[in-house]
Amino acid sequence: MDLVLLLSPILVLAIGALVYALGAFLWTARWRLVLSVAPNVPPYGALLRASVEAYAAMALLVGGIGGDAVRLGALVSRGLSPS
């Protein structure tokens, strides 16, 4: 019984991490699709990192403002301009 009580929070945390990771991958795929019309599409890994940074900024900034600005800034600071 004690093992079940211990595993329950760990299982919930693992499922939450899995859902977050899946969401991050899908969110990045959506941005890659949006940027596919641009002449220079950044690599998926750079977009994933910028998307996770933007997601964190939206969670931390008041009202969620600035996530797109953080994403764009992260890509431009790495020299990966989509234009």
N, C-alpha and C positions, 0 to 999 in steps of 0.2 A: 504494500500500500504506500509506503514512503517513497518508493521508486517512482510510482505513478505521479505522485504530487510533485516530485522533483522534475520529472520529464515534461510535465504539462507546460510550465513557463518556458522551458527551453524549446519545446516544440512550437509554441506560439511565436517565440522570437525567430525561430528558423523559418517558419512560414511567412512571417512579416518581412524578413530579409529577402526571401525568394520573390515575394510579390513586388517589393521595391526594385529589385534587380531586373525583373521582367518588365516593369514599368519604365525603368531607365533605358533598357534596350529598345523598347517599342517607341518611346519618346524620341530617342536618337534616330531611329529608322524613319520616323515621320519628318524630322528636320532634314535628314538626308534626302528624302523625297521632295521636300519643299525646295531644297537647294539644287536639285538636279537640273533645274532650268538655267543655273548659273554656269558660266564657262569654266570655272575652276572650283570643283567640289572638294572640300577637305576630306581627308581619310576618316573612316568610321571611328577609329580610336580617338582621334582629336575631337570629333563631334561628341562622342560619348563622355569624354572628360569635361568638355565645356557644358554639356547638358547636365551632368551631375553637379557641377559648380553652380549653374543657374538654378537648379532645383533647390540647392541649399540656400542660395541667396533669396529665393522666393519664400522659403520657409522662415528665414531670419529677418527679412526686411518688413517694415510695417506695410500691411496691405498686400504683400506679395509683389510690390512694384520692383522693377529692376532686374528680374530674372533674364529677360531677353537681352538687356544691356550687358549683363555680366557674361552671357553666352557669347555675344558679339565681341566684347572686350577680350575674352579668353582666346578666341580664335585669332583675332587681329594681333594680340600680343605674341602669339606663336608664329606670326607671319603667314597665317592661313586665311587670307581674305577670300571670301566666296565670290568676289567680283573680279 
